[in-house]
C-alpha cells in the first residue's frame, strides 16, 4: 500500500471513530454514573434473588431431612418392637 493509501485509510478510520463516538454520546440512554448505578442495582437484585432462592431450598432440604428422620425413627421403633416380640417368643 502506498503512503497516500495509508493516510486515506487512517483518515477514514478517524472520521468513522469520531462519528461513532458522537452518536454514542448523543443516543446514550444514561450517563456513565447512572449506568453504573443501574448495573449495581441489577447486581444487587440478582444477589438478593439468589439468596432468596438459597433460603427456599434450605427450608425444603430441612423439611426433607426432618421427614426422613421421622421415617427412620418410626422404622427403628417397628424394628425394636419386632425384636422384642421375637425375643419373647
PDB file with one MODEL, atoms N, CA, C and O in Angstrom:
MODEL        1
ATOM      1  N   UNK A   1       0.847  -1.169   0.000  1.00  0.00           N
ATOM      2  CA  UNK A   1       0.000   0.000   0.000  1.00  0.00           C
ATOM      3  C   UNK A   1       0.893   1.232   0.000  1.00  0.00           C
ATOM      4  O   UNK A   1       1.903   1.290   0.703  1.00  0.00           O
ATOM      5  N   UNK A   2       0.507   2.196  -0.788  1.00  0.00           N
ATOM      6  CA  UNK A   2       1.284   3.429  -0.857  1.00  0.00           C
ATOM      7  C   UNK A   2       1.010   4.312   0.355  1.00  0.00           C
ATOM      8  O   UNK A   2       0.086   4.090   1.138  1.00  0.00           O
ATOM      9  N   UNK A   3       1.851   5.307   0.459  1.00  0.00           N
ATOM     10  CA  UNK A   3       1.747   6.212   1.595  1.00  0.00           C
ATOM     11  C   UNK A   3       0.412   6.956   1.610  1.00  0.00           C
ATOM     12  O   UNK A   3      -0.175   7.128   2.678  1.00  0.00           O
ATOM     13  N   UNK A   4      -0.065   7.387   0.492  1.00  0.00           N
ATOM     14  CA  UNK A   4      -1.329   8.127   0.450  1.00  0.00           C
ATOM     15  C   UNK A   4      -2.509   7.210   0.776  1.00  0.00           C
ATOM     16  O   UNK A   4      -3.516   7.658   1.325  1.00  0.00           O
ATOM     17  N   UNK A   5      -2.382   5.930   0.437  1.00  0.00           N
ATOM     18  CA  UNK A   5      -3.449   4.968   0.754  1.00  0.00           C
ATOM     19  C   UNK A   5      -3.574   4.784   2.268  1.00  0.00           C
ATOM     20  O   UNK A   5      -4.685   4.732   2.797  1.00  0.00           O
ATOM     21  N   UNK A   6      -2.435   4.686   2.970  1.00  0.00           N
ATOM     22  CA  UNK A   6      -2.460   4.589   4.437  1.00  0.00           C
ATOM     23  C   UNK A   6      -3.091   5.834   5.042  1.00  0.00           C
ATOM     24  O   UNK A   6      -3.872   5.745   5.990  1.00  0.00           O
ATOM     25  N   UNK A   7      -2.754   6.981   4.499  1.00  0.00           N
ATOM     26  CA  UNK A   7      -3.293   8.237   5.013  1.00  0.00           C
ATOM     27  C   UNK A   7      -4.815   8.263   4.838  1.00  0.00           C
ATOM     28  O   UNK A   7      -5.538   8.640   5.761  1.00  0.00           O
ATOM     29  N   UNK A   8      -5.299   7.867   3.662  1.00  0.00           N
ATOM     30  CA  UNK A   8      -6.742   7.835   3.423  1.00  0.00           C
ATOM     31  C   UNK A   8      -7.430   6.844   4.357  1.00  0.00           C
ATOM     32  O   UNK A   8      -8.508   7.129   4.878  1.00  0.00           O
ATOM     33  N   UNK A   9      -6.817   5.691   4.568  1.00  0.00           N
ATOM     34  CA  UNK A   9      -7.389   4.684   5.465  1.00  0.00           C
ATOM     35  C   UNK A   9      -7.462   5.219   6.886  1.00  0.00           C
ATOM     36  O   UNK A   9      -8.478   5.067   7.564  1.00  0.00           O
ATOM     37  N   UNK A  10      -6.364   5.853   7.341  1.00  0.00           N
ATOM     38  CA  UNK A  10      -6.337   6.400   8.693  1.00  0.00           C
ATOM     39  C   UNK A  10      -7.364   7.512   8.866  1.00  0.00           C
ATOM     40  O   UNK A  10      -8.058   7.567   9.881  1.00  0.00           O
ATOM     41  N   UNK A  11      -7.461   8.388   7.889  1.00  0.00           N
ATOM     42  CA  UNK A  11      -8.436   9.480   7.959  1.00  0.00           C
ATOM     43  C   UNK A  11      -9.856   8.917   7.984  1.00  0.00           C
ATOM     44  O   UNK A  11     -10.695   9.387   8.751  1.00  0.00           O
ATOM     45  N   UNK A  12     -10.126   7.919   7.153  1.00  0.00           N
ATOM     46  CA  UNK A  12     -11.457   7.287   7.155  1.00  0.00           C
ATOM     47  C   UNK A  12     -11.763   6.640   8.502  1.00  0.00           C
ATOM     48  O   UNK A  12     -12.876   6.755   9.016  1.00  0.00           O
ATOM     49  N   UNK A  13     -10.766   5.958   9.070  1.00  0.00           N
ATOM     50  CA  UNK A  13     -10.952   5.336  10.387  1.00  0.00           C
ATOM     51  C   UNK A  13     -11.223   6.398  11.454  1.00  0.00           C
ATOM     52  O   UNK A  13     -12.136   6.244  12.265  1.00  0.00           O
ATOM     53  N   UNK A  14     -10.434   7.474  11.454  1.00  0.00           N
ATOM     54  CA  UNK A  14     -10.587   8.530  12.446  1.00  0.00           C
ATOM     55  C   UNK A  14     -11.964   9.193  12.332  1.00  0.00           C
ATOM     56  O   UNK A  14     -12.606   9.479  13.342  1.00  0.00           O
ATOM     57  N   UNK A  15     -12.406   9.432  11.111  1.00  0.00           N
ATOM     58  CA  UNK A  15     -13.727  10.048  10.915  1.00  0.00           C
ATOM     59  C   UNK A  15     -14.823   9.091  11.395  1.00  0.00           C
ATOM     60  O   UNK A  15     -15.755   9.505  12.085  1.00  0.00           O
ATOM     61  N   UNK A  16     -14.708   7.828  11.031  1.00  0.00           N
ATOM     62  CA  UNK A  16     -15.696   6.842  11.481  1.00  0.00           C
ATOM     63  C   UNK A  16     -15.726   6.716  12.991  1.00  0.00           C
ATOM     64  O   UNK A  16     -16.797   6.626  13.591  1.00  0.00           O
ATOM     65  N   UNK A  17     -14.551   6.709  13.608  1.00  0.00           N
ATOM     66  CA  UNK A  17     -14.467   6.629  15.063  1.00  0.00           C
ATOM     67  C   UNK A  17     -15.119   7.850  15.702  1.00  0.00           C
ATOM     68  O   UNK A  17     -15.881   7.725  16.660  1.00  0.00           O
ATOM     69  N   UNK A  18     -14.821   9.014  15.173  1.00  0.00           N
ATOM     70  CA  UNK A  18     -15.388  10.252  15.716  1.00  0.00           C
ATOM     71  C   UNK A  18     -16.904  10.289  15.584  1.00  0.00           C
ATOM     72  O   UNK A  18     -17.606  10.654  16.527  1.00  0.00           O
ATOM     73  N   UNK A  19     -17.401   9.914  14.423  1.00  0.00           N
ATOM     74  CA  UNK A  19     -18.854   9.893  14.199  1.00  0.00           C
ATOM     75  C   UNK A  19     -19.513   8.877  15.131  1.00  0.00           C
ATOM     76  O   UNK A  19     -20.557   9.159  15.720  1.00  0.00           O
ATOM     77  N   UNK A  20     -18.905   7.692  15.266  1.00  0.00           N
ATOM     78  CA  UNK A  20     -19.453   6.669  16.158  1.00  0.00           C
ATOM     79  C   UNK A  20     -19.477   7.127  17.611  1.00  0.00           C
ATOM     80  O   UNK A  20     -20.460   6.911  18.319  1.00  0.00           O
ATOM     81  N   UNK A  21     -18.403   7.753  18.049  1.00  0.00           N
ATOM     82  CA  UNK A  21     -18.354   8.249  19.427  1.00  0.00           C
ATOM     83  C   UNK A  21     -19.395   9.343  19.654  1.00  0.00           C
ATOM     84  O   UNK A  21     -20.071   9.355  20.683  1.00  0.00           O
ATOM     85  N   UNK A  22     -19.525  10.261  18.696  1.00  0.00           N
ATOM     86  CA  UNK A  22     -20.501  11.337  18.821  1.00  0.00           C
ATOM     87  C   UNK A  22     -21.921  10.776  18.874  1.00  0.00           C
ATOM     88  O   UNK A  22     -22.729  11.209  19.696  1.00  0.00           O
ATOM     89  N   UNK A  23     -22.227   9.815  18.001  1.00  0.00           N
ATOM     90  CA  UNK A  23     -23.561   9.214  18.012  1.00  0.00           C
ATOM     91  C   UNK A  23     -23.802   8.440  19.311  1.00  0.00           C
ATOM     92  O   UNK A  23     -24.911   8.446  19.844  1.00  0.00           O
ATOM     93  N   UNK A  24     -22.770   7.782  19.811  1.00  0.00           N
ATOM     94  CA  UNK A  24     -22.910   7.056  21.074  1.00  0.00           C
ATOM     95  C   UNK A  24     -23.236   7.995  22.220  1.00  0.00           C
ATOM     96  O   UNK A  24     -24.072   7.671  23.063  1.00  0.00           O
ATOM     97  N   UNK A  25     -22.591   9.151  22.265  1.00  0.00           N
ATOM     98  CA  UNK A  25     -22.859  10.127  23.319  1.00  0.00           C
ATOM     99  C   UNK A  25     -24.251  10.723  23.152  1.00  0.00           C
ATOM    100  O   UNK A  25     -24.975  10.903  24.131  1.00  0.00           O
ATOM    101  N   UNK A  26     -24.624  11.029  21.916  1.00  0.00           N
ATOM    102  CA  UNK A  26     -25.932  11.640  21.680  1.00  0.00           C
ATOM    103  C   UNK A  26     -27.090  10.693  21.998  1.00  0.00           C
ATOM    104  O   UNK A  26     -28.110  11.115  22.542  1.00  0.00           O
ATOM    105  N   UNK A  27     -26.929   9.427  21.661  1.00  0.00           N
ATOM    106  CA  UNK A  27     -28.029   8.490  21.818  1.00  0.00           C
ATOM    107  C   UNK A  27     -27.904   7.585  23.036  1.00  0.00           C
ATOM    108  O   UNK A  27     -28.695   6.655  23.198  1.00  0.00           O
ATOM    109  N   UNK A  28     -26.936   7.841  23.881  1.00  0.00           N
ATOM    110  CA  UNK A  28     -26.778   7.031  25.094  1.00  0.00           C
ATOM    111  C   UNK A  28     -27.988   7.242  25.996  1.00  0.00           C
ATOM    112  O   UNK A  28     -28.375   8.383  26.250  1.00  0.00           O
ATOM    113  N   UNK A  29     -28.591   6.159  26.484  1.00  0.00           N
ATOM    114  CA  UNK A  29     -29.794   6.303  27.290  1.00  0.00           C
ATOM    115  C   UNK A  29     -29.519   6.875  28.677  1.00  0.00           C
ATOM    116  O   UNK A  29     -30.409   7.460  29.294  1.00  0.00           O
ATOM    117  N   UNK A  30     -28.295   6.710  29.168  1.00  0.00           N
ATOM    118  CA  UNK A  30     -27.988   7.171  30.518  1.00  0.00           C
ATOM    119  C   UNK A  30     -26.543   7.645  30.563  1.00  0.00           C
ATOM    120  O   UNK A  30     -25.723   7.304  29.711  1.00  0.00           O
ATOM    121  N   UNK A  31     -26.260   8.445  31.591  1.00  0.00           N
ATOM    122  CA  UNK A  31     -24.883   8.872  31.788  1.00  0.00           C
ATOM    123  C   UNK A  31     -24.092   7.717  32.383  1.00  0.00           C
ATOM    124  O   UNK A  31     -24.670   6.707  32.788  1.00  0.00           O
ATOM    125  N   UNK A  32     -22.790   7.861  32.436  1.00  0.00           N
ATOM    126  CA  UNK A  32     -21.946   6.809  32.996  1.00  0.00           C
ATOM    127  C   UNK A  32     -22.300   6.497  34.436  1.00  0.00           C
ATOM    128  O   UNK A  32     -22.371   5.331  34.825  1.00  0.00           O
ATOM    129  N   UNK A  33     -22.523   7.537  35.230  1.00  0.00           N
ATOM    130  CA  UNK A  33     -22.864   7.331  36.647  1.00  0.00           C
ATOM    131  C   UNK A  33     -24.217   6.631  36.780  1.00  0.00           C
ATOM    132  O   UNK A  33     -24.380   5.724  37.596  1.00  0.00           O
ATOM    133  N   UNK A  34     -25.181   7.062  35.968  1.00  0.00           N
ATOM    134  CA  UNK A  34     -26.495   6.413  36.010  1.00  0.00           C
ATOM    135  C   UNK A  34     -26.395   4.959  35.585  1.00  0.00           C
ATOM    136  O   UNK A  34     -27.059   4.097  36.163  1.00  0.00           O
ATOM    137  N   UNK A  35     -25.564   4.671  34.569  1.00  0.00           N
ATOM    138  CA  UNK A  35     -25.392   3.300  34.109  1.00  0.00           C
ATOM    139  C   UNK A  35     -24.741   2.445  35.195  1.00  0.00           C
ATOM    140  O   UNK A  35     -25.144   1.303  35.413  1.00  0.00           O
ATOM    141  N   UNK A  36     -23.731   2.999  35.877  1.00  0.00           N
ATOM    142  CA  UNK A  36     -23.097   2.251  36.965  1.00  0.00           C
ATOM    143  C   UNK A  36     -24.094   1.962  38.076  1.00  0.00           C
ATOM    144  O   UNK A  36     -24.127   0.856  38.616  1.00  0.00           O
ATOM    145  N   UNK A  37     -24.914   2.963  38.421  1.00  0.00           N
ATOM    146  CA  UNK A  37     -25.943   2.753  39.439  1.00  0.00           C
ATOM    147  C   UNK A  37     -26.938   1.680  39.002  1.00  0.00           C
ATOM    148  O   UNK A  37     -27.343   0.833  39.798  1.00  0.00           O
ATOM    149  N   UNK A  38     -27.325   1.726  37.735  1.00  0.00           N
ATOM    150  CA  UNK A  38     -28.259   0.735  37.186  1.00  0.00           C
ATOM    151  C   UNK A  38     -27.661  -0.668  37.259  1.00  0.00           C
ATOM    152  O   UNK A  38     -28.328  -1.618  37.671  1.00  0.00           O
ATOM    153  N   UNK A  39     -26.402  -0.785  36.856  1.00  0.00           N
ATOM    154  CA  UNK A  39     -25.743  -2.095  36.892  1.00  0.00           C
ATOM    155  C   UNK A  39     -25.568  -2.584  38.324  1.00  0.00           C
ATOM    156  O   UNK A  39     -25.748  -3.769  38.604  1.00  0.00           O
ATOM    157  N   UNK A  40     -25.215  -1.664  39.241  1.00  0.00           N
ATOM    158  CA  UNK A  40     -25.048  -2.052  40.644  1.00  0.00           C
ATOM    159  C   UNK A  40     -26.382  -2.508  41.231  1.00  0.00           C
ATOM    160  O   UNK A  40     -26.433  -3.487  41.976  1.00  0.00           O
ATOM    161  N   UNK A  41     -27.454  -1.804  40.897  1.00  0.00           N
ATOM    162  CA  UNK A  41     -28.783  -2.194  41.384  1.00  0.00           C
ATOM    163  C   UNK A  41     -29.185  -3.554  40.808  1.00  0.00           C
ATOM    164  O   UNK A  41     -29.744  -4.393  41.514  1.00  0.00           O
ATOM    165  N   UNK A  42     -28.897  -3.761  39.531  1.00  0.00           N
ATOM    166  CA  UNK A  42     -29.199  -5.051  38.909  1.00  0.00           C
ATOM    167  C   UNK A  42     -28.421  -6.179  39.562  1.00  0.00           C
ATOM    168  O   UNK A  42     -28.962  -7.261  39.795  1.00  0.00           O
ATOM    169  N   UNK A  43     -27.148  -5.929  39.859  1.00  0.00           N
ATOM    170  CA  UNK A  43     -26.339  -6.947  40.528  1.00  0.00           C
ATOM    171  C   UNK A  43     -26.878  -7.222  41.925  1.00  0.00           C
ATOM    172  O   UNK A  43     -26.931  -8.375  42.354  1.00  0.00           O
ATOM    173  N   UNK A  44     -27.279  -6.168  42.640  1.00  0.00           N
ATOM    174  CA  UNK A  44     -27.835  -6.337  43.990  1.00  0.00           C
ATOM    175  C   UNK A  44     -29.124  -7.151  43.932  1.00  0.00           C
ATOM    176  O   UNK A  44     -29.347  -8.033  44.762  1.00  0.00           O
ATOM    177  N   UNK A  45     -29.971  -6.851  42.951  1.00  0.00           N
ATOM    178  CA  UNK A  45     -31.218  -7.613  42.792  1.00  0.00           C
ATOM    179  C   UNK A  45     -30.931  -9.084  42.485  1.00  0.00           C
ATOM    180  O   UNK A  45     -31.610  -9.976  42.993  1.00  0.00           O
ATOM    181  N   UNK A  46     -29.923  -9.327  41.653  1.00  0.00           N
ATOM    182  CA  UNK A  46     -29.567 -10.709  41.320  1.00  0.00           C
ATOM    183  C   UNK A  46     -29.063 -11.451  42.549  1.00  0.00           C
ATOM    184  O   UNK A  46     -29.413 -12.612  42.761  1.00  0.00           O
ATOM    185  N   UNK A  47     -28.240 -10.787  43.361  1.00  0.00           N
ATOM    186  CA  UNK A  47     -27.734 -11.418  44.590  1.00  0.00           C
ATOM    187  C   UNK A  47     -28.881 -11.670  45.559  1.00  0.00           C
ATOM    188  O   UNK A  47     -28.963 -12.738  46.164  1.00  0.00           O
ATOM    189  N   UNK A  48     -29.765 -10.690  45.706  1.00  0.00           N
ATOM    190  CA  UNK A  48     -30.923 -10.867  46.599  1.00  0.00           C
ATOM    191  C   UNK A  48     -31.794 -12.037  46.137  1.00  0.00           C
ATOM    192  O   UNK A  48     -32.263 -12.830  46.953  1.00  0.00           O
ATOM    193  N   UNK A  49     -32.004 -12.138  44.838  1.00  0.00           N
ATOM    194  CA  UNK A  49     -32.785 -13.244  44.297  1.00  0.00           C
ATOM    195  C   UNK A  49     -32.115 -14.580  44.556  1.00  0.00           C
ATOM    196  O   UNK A  49     -32.777 -15.553  44.915  1.00  0.00           O
ATOM    197  N   UNK A  50     -30.802 -14.628  44.376  1.00  0.00           N
ATOM    198  CA  UNK A  50     -30.064 -15.871  44.627  1.00  0.00           C
ATOM    199  C   UNK A  50     -30.133 -16.243  46.101  1.00  0.00           C
ATOM    200  O   UNK A  50     -30.271 -17.418  46.442  1.00  0.00           O
ATOM    201  N   UNK A  51     -30.037 -15.246  46.975  1.00  0.00           N
ATOM    202  CA  UNK A  51     -30.128 -15.511  48.423  1.00  0.00           C
ATOM    203  C   UNK A  51     -31.516 -16.041  48.778  1.00  0.00           C
ATOM    204  O   UNK A  51     -31.638 -16.986  49.556  1.00  0.00           O
ATOM    205  N   UNK A  52     -32.551 -15.445  48.217  1.00  0.00           N
ATOM    206  CA  UNK A  52     -33.917 -15.904  48.497  1.00  0.00           C
ATOM    207  C   UNK A  52     -34.113 -17.334  48.006  1.00  0.00           C
ATOM    208  O   UNK A  52     -34.723 -18.154  48.692  1.00  0.00           O
ATOM    209  N   UNK A  53     -33.597 -17.627  46.821  1.00  0.00           N
ATOM    210  CA  UNK A  53     -33.696 -18.987  46.289  1.00  0.00           C
ATOM    211  C   UNK A  53     -32.932 -19.956  47.180  1.00  0.00           C
ATOM    212  O   UNK A  53     -33.404 -21.062  47.441  1.00  0.00           O
ATOM    213  N   UNK A  54     -31.766 -19.552  47.646  1.00  0.00           N
ATOM    214  CA  UNK A  54     -30.983 -20.391  48.545  1.00  0.00           C
ATOM    215  C   UNK A  54     -31.718 -20.676  49.844  1.00  0.00           C
ATOM    216  O   UNK A  54     -31.716 -21.805  50.334  1.00  0.00           O
ATOM    217  N   UNK A  55     -32.350 -19.637  50.402  1.00  0.00           N
ATOM    218  CA  UNK A  55     -33.125 -19.831  51.642  1.00  0.00           C
ATOM    219  C   UNK A  55     -34.294 -20.782  51.402  1.00  0.00           C
ATOM    220  O   UNK A  55     -34.599 -21.623  52.248  1.00  0.00           O
ATOM    221  N   UNK A  56     -34.951 -20.647  50.243  1.00  0.00           N
ATOM    222  CA  UNK A  56     -36.083 -21.519  49.922  1.00  0.00           C
ATOM    223  C   UNK A  56     -35.627 -22.977  49.830  1.00  0.00           C
ATOM    224  O   UNK A  56     -36.267 -23.869  50.386  1.00  0.00           O
ATOM    225  N   UNK A  57     -34.520 -23.213  49.127  1.00  0.00           N
ATOM    226  CA  UNK A  57     -34.013 -24.580  49.010  1.00  0.00           C
ATOM    227  C   UNK A  57     -33.529 -25.111  50.357  1.00  0.00           C
ATOM    228  O   UNK A  57     -33.654 -26.305  50.628  1.00  0.00           O
ATOM    229  N   UNK A  58     -32.981 -24.245  51.199  1.00  0.00           N
ATOM    230  CA  UNK A  58     -32.545 -24.663  52.530  1.00  0.00           C
ATOM    231  C   UNK A  58     -33.742 -25.120  53.356  1.00  0.00           C
ATOM    232  O   UNK A  58     -33.684 -26.142  54.039  1.00  0.00           O
ATOM    233  N   UNK A  59     -34.834 -24.346  53.284  1.00  0.00           N
ATOM    234  CA  UNK A  59     -36.048 -24.751  54.020  1.00  0.00           C
ATOM    235  C   UNK A  59     -36.577 -26.083  53.507  1.00  0.00           C
ATOM    236  O   UNK A  59     -36.966 -26.944  54.297  1.00  0.00           O
ATOM    237  N   UNK A  60     -36.593 -26.259  52.183  1.00  0.00           N
ATOM    238  CA  UNK A  60     -37.066 -27.527  51.604  1.00  0.00           C
ATOM    239  C   UNK A  60     -36.180 -28.688  52.039  1.00  0.00           C
ATOM    240  O   UNK A  60     -36.677 -29.758  52.391  1.00  0.00           O
ATOM    241  N   UNK A  61     -34.872 -28.473  52.013  1.00  0.00           N
ATOM    242  CA  UNK A  61     -33.943 -29.533  52.407  1.00  0.00           C
ATOM    243  C   UNK A  61     -34.122 -29.877  53.884  1.00  0.00           C
ATOM    244  O   UNK A  61     -34.081 -31.050  54.253  1.00  0.00           O
ATOM    245  N   UNK A  62     -34.318 -28.873  54.726  1.00  0.00           N
ATOM    246  CA  UNK A  62     -34.525 -29.125  56.159  1.00  0.00           C
ATOM    247  C   UNK A  62     -35.803 -29.931  56.379  1.00  0.00           C
ATOM    248  O   UNK A  62     -35.836 -30.863  57.182  1.00  0.00           O
ATOM    249  N   UNK A  63     -36.859 -29.552  55.646  1.00  0.00           N
ATOM    250  CA  UNK A  63     -38.108 -30.317  55.757  1.00  0.00           C
ATOM    251  C   UNK A  63     -37.904 -31.767  55.315  1.00  0.00           C
ATOM    252  O   UNK A  63     -38.404 -32.693  55.955  1.00  0.00           O
ATOM    253  N   UNK A  64     -37.179 -31.956  54.234  1.00  0.00           N
ATOM    254  CA  UNK A  64     -36.927 -33.312  53.733  1.00  0.00           C
ATOM    255  C   UNK A  64     -36.113 -34.112  54.745  1.00  0.00           C
ATOM    256  O   UNK A  64     -36.400 -35.284  54.987  1.00  0.00           O
ATOM    257  N   UNK A  65     -35.107 -33.487  55.332  1.00  0.00           N
ATOM    258  CA  UNK A  65     -34.293 -34.178  56.344  1.00  0.00           C
ATOM    259  C   UNK A  65     -35.150 -34.512  57.557  1.00  0.00           C
ATOM    260  O   UNK A  65     -35.046 -35.612  58.100  1.00  0.00           O
ATOM    261  N   UNK A  66     -35.994 -33.581  57.990  1.00  0.00           N
ATOM    262  CA  UNK A  66     -36.879 -33.852  59.124  1.00  0.00           C
ATOM    263  C   UNK A  66     -37.824 -35.011  58.819  1.00  0.00           C
ATOM    264  O   UNK A  66     -38.059 -35.862  59.677  1.00  0.00           O
ATOM    265  N   UNK A  67     -38.367 -35.050  57.597  1.00  0.00           N
ATOM    266  CA  UNK A  67     -39.265 -36.151  57.209  1.00  0.00           C
ATOM    267  C   UNK A  67     -38.529 -37.493  57.212  1.00  0.00           C
ATOM    268  O   UNK A  67     -39.047 -38.495  57.705  1.00  0.00           O
ATOM    269  N   UNK A  68     -37.325 -37.499  56.660  1.00  0.00           N
ATOM    270  CA  UNK A  68     -36.542 -38.741  56.640  1.00  0.00           C
ATOM    271  C   UNK A  68     -36.212 -39.170  58.061  1.00  0.00           C
ATOM    272  O   UNK A  68     -36.306 -40.353  58.385  1.00  0.00           O
ATOM    273  N   UNK A  69     -35.829 -38.229  58.911  1.00  0.00           N
ATOM    274  CA  UNK A  69     -35.513 -38.566  60.302  1.00  0.00           C
ATOM    275  C   UNK A  69     -36.734 -39.155  60.998  1.00  0.00           C
ATOM    276  O   UNK A  69     -36.615 -40.099  61.780  1.00  0.00           O
ATOM    277  N   UNK A  70     -37.904 -38.599  60.713  1.00  0.00           N
ATOM    278  CA  UNK A  70     -39.136 -39.125  61.316  1.00  0.00           C
ATOM    279  C   UNK A  70     -39.405 -40.554  60.829  1.00  0.00           C
ATOM    280  O   UNK A  70     -39.779 -41.417  61.623  1.00  0.00           O
ATOM    281  N   UNK A  71     -39.220 -40.800  59.546  1.00  0.00           N
ATOM    282  CA  UNK A  71     -39.424 -42.147  58.994  1.00  0.00           C
ATOM    283  C   UNK A  71     -38.417 -43.140  59.591  1.00  0.00           C
ATOM    284  O   UNK A  71     -38.772 -44.276  59.904  1.00  0.00           O
ATOM    285  N   UNK A  72     -37.180 -42.712  59.745  1.00  0.00           N
ATOM    286  CA  UNK A  72     -36.159 -43.585  60.323  1.00  0.00           C
ATOM    287  C   UNK A  72     -36.509 -43.899  61.776  1.00  0.00           C
ATOM    288  O   UNK A  72     -36.362 -45.039  62.215  1.00  0.00           O
ATOM    289  N   UNK A  73     -36.965 -42.904  62.516  1.00  0.00           N
ATOM    290  CA  UNK A  73     -37.364 -43.130  63.908  1.00  0.00           C
ATOM    291  C   UNK A  73     -38.525 -44.116  63.968  1.00  0.00           C
ATOM    292  O   UNK A  73     -38.519 -45.038  64.783  1.00  0.00           O
ATOM    293  N   UNK A  74     -39.517 -43.923  63.109  1.00  0.00           N
ATOM    294  CA  UNK A  74     -40.659 -44.843  63.066  1.00  0.00           C
ATOM    295  C   UNK A  74     -40.199 -46.260  62.722  1.00  0.00           C
ATOM    296  O   UNK A  74     -40.636 -47.227  63.346  1.00  0.00           O
ATOM    297  N   UNK A  75     -39.315 -46.379  61.725  1.00  0.00           N
ATOM    298  CA  UNK A  75     -38.819 -47.696  61.329  1.00  0.00           C
ATOM    299  C   UNK A  75     -38.033 -48.338  62.471  1.00  0.00           C
ATOM    300  O   UNK A  75     -38.144 -49.542  62.700  1.00  0.00           O
ATOM    301  N   UNK A  76     -37.246 -47.545  63.181  1.00  0.00           N
ATOM    302  CA  UNK A  76     -36.471 -48.077  64.299  1.00  0.00           C
ATOM    303  C   UNK A  76     -37.398 -48.598  65.392  1.00  0.00           C
ATOM    304  O   UNK A  76     -37.127 -49.631  66.003  1.00  0.00           O
ATOM    305  N   UNK A  77     -38.491 -47.878  65.634  1.00  0.00           N
ATOM    306  CA  UNK A  77     -39.451 -48.341  66.644  1.00  0.00           C
ATOM    307  C   UNK A  77     -40.096 -49.665  66.220  1.00  0.00           C
ATOM    308  O   UNK A  77     -40.275 -50.561  67.045  1.00  0.00           O
ATOM    309  N   UNK A  78     -40.442 -49.786  64.948  1.00  0.00           N
ATOM    310  CA  UNK A  78     -41.053 -51.020  64.444  1.00  0.00           C
ATOM    311  C   UNK A  78     -40.058 -52.179  64.575  1.00  0.00           C
ATOM    312  O   UNK A  78     -40.425 -53.272  65.005  1.00  0.00           O
ATOM    313  N   UNK A  79     -38.806 -51.933  64.204  1.00  0.00           N
ATOM    314  CA  UNK A  79     -37.786 -52.973  64.311  1.00  0.00           C
ATOM    315  C   UNK A  79     -37.584 -53.365  65.772  1.00  0.00           C
ATOM    316  O   UNK A  79     -37.449 -54.547  66.091  1.00  0.00           O
ATOM    317  N   UNK A  80     -37.563 -52.380  66.647  1.00  0.00           N
ATOM    318  CA  UNK A  80     -37.388 -52.667  68.077  1.00  0.00           C
ATOM    319  C   UNK A  80     -38.552 -53.498  68.612  1.00  0.00           C
ATOM    320  O   UNK A  80     -38.338 -54.444  69.369  1.00  0.00           O
ATOM    321  N   UNK A  81     -39.777 -53.154  68.226  1.00  0.00           N
ATOM    322  CA  UNK A  81     -40.938 -53.929  68.660  1.00  0.00           C
ATOM    323  C   UNK A  81     -40.876 -55.353  68.123  1.00  0.00           C
ATOM    324  O   UNK A  81     -41.168 -56.302  68.851  1.00  0.00           O
ATOM    325  N   UNK A  82     -40.502 -55.510  66.865  1.00  0.00           N
ATOM    326  CA  UNK A  82     -40.387 -56.838  66.269  1.00  0.00           C
ATOM    327  C   UNK A  82     -39.314 -57.648  66.980  1.00  0.00           C
ATOM    328  O   UNK A  82     -39.503 -58.840  67.222  1.00  0.00           O
ATOM    329  N   UNK A  83     -38.210 -57.035  67.312  1.00  0.00           N
ATOM    330  CA  UNK A  83     -37.124 -57.719  68.019  1.00  0.00           C
ATOM    331  C   UNK A  83     -37.593 -58.151  69.404  1.00  0.00           C
ATOM    332  O   UNK A  83     -37.323 -59.271  69.837  1.00  0.00           O
ATOM    333  N   UNK A  84     -38.302 -57.249  70.099  1.00  0.00           N
ATOM    334  CA  UNK A  84     -38.787 -57.566  71.433  1.00  0.00           C
ATOM    335  C   UNK A  84     -39.763 -58.736  71.373  1.00  0.00           C
ATOM    336  O   UNK A  84     -39.708 -59.640  72.207  1.00  0.00           O
ATOM    337  N   UNK A  85     -40.654 -58.718  70.388  1.00  0.00           N
ATOM    338  CA  UNK A  85     -41.622 -59.819  70.244  1.00  0.00           C
ATOM    339  C   UNK A  85     -40.916 -61.115  69.890  1.00  0.00           C
ATOM    340  O   UNK A  85     -41.270 -62.172  70.411  1.00  0.00           O
ATOM    341  N   UNK A  86     -39.932 -61.053  69.019  1.00  0.00           N
ATOM    342  CA  UNK A  86     -39.206 -62.264  68.616  1.00  0.00           C
ATOM    343  C   UNK A  86     -38.387 -62.810  69.777  1.00  0.00           C
ATOM    344  O   UNK A  86     -38.261 -64.025  69.922  1.00  0.00           O
ATOM    345  N   UNK A  87     -37.843 -61.954  70.587  1.00  0.00           N
ATOM    346  CA  UNK A  87     -37.038 -62.367  71.724  1.00  0.00           C
ATOM    347  C   UNK A  87     -37.896 -63.017  72.793  1.00  0.00           C
ATOM    348  O   UNK A  87     -37.464 -63.966  73.446  1.00  0.00           O
ATOM    349  N   UNK A  88     -39.132 -62.503  72.980  1.00  0.00           N
ATOM    350  CA  UNK A  88     -40.039 -63.028  73.979  1.00  0.00           C
ATOM    351  C   UNK A  88     -40.715 -64.311  73.544  1.00  0.00           C
ATOM    352  O   UNK A  88     -41.266 -65.020  74.386  1.00  0.00           O
ATOM    353  N   UNK A  89     -40.696 -64.625  72.304  1.00  0.00           N
ATOM    354  CA  UNK A  89     -41.399 -65.819  71.812  1.00  0.00           C
ATOM    355  C   UNK A  89     -40.644 -67.084  72.034  1.00  0.00           C
ATOM    356  O   UNK A  89     -41.120 -68.159  71.669  1.00  0.00           O
TER     357      UNK A  89
ENDMDL
END
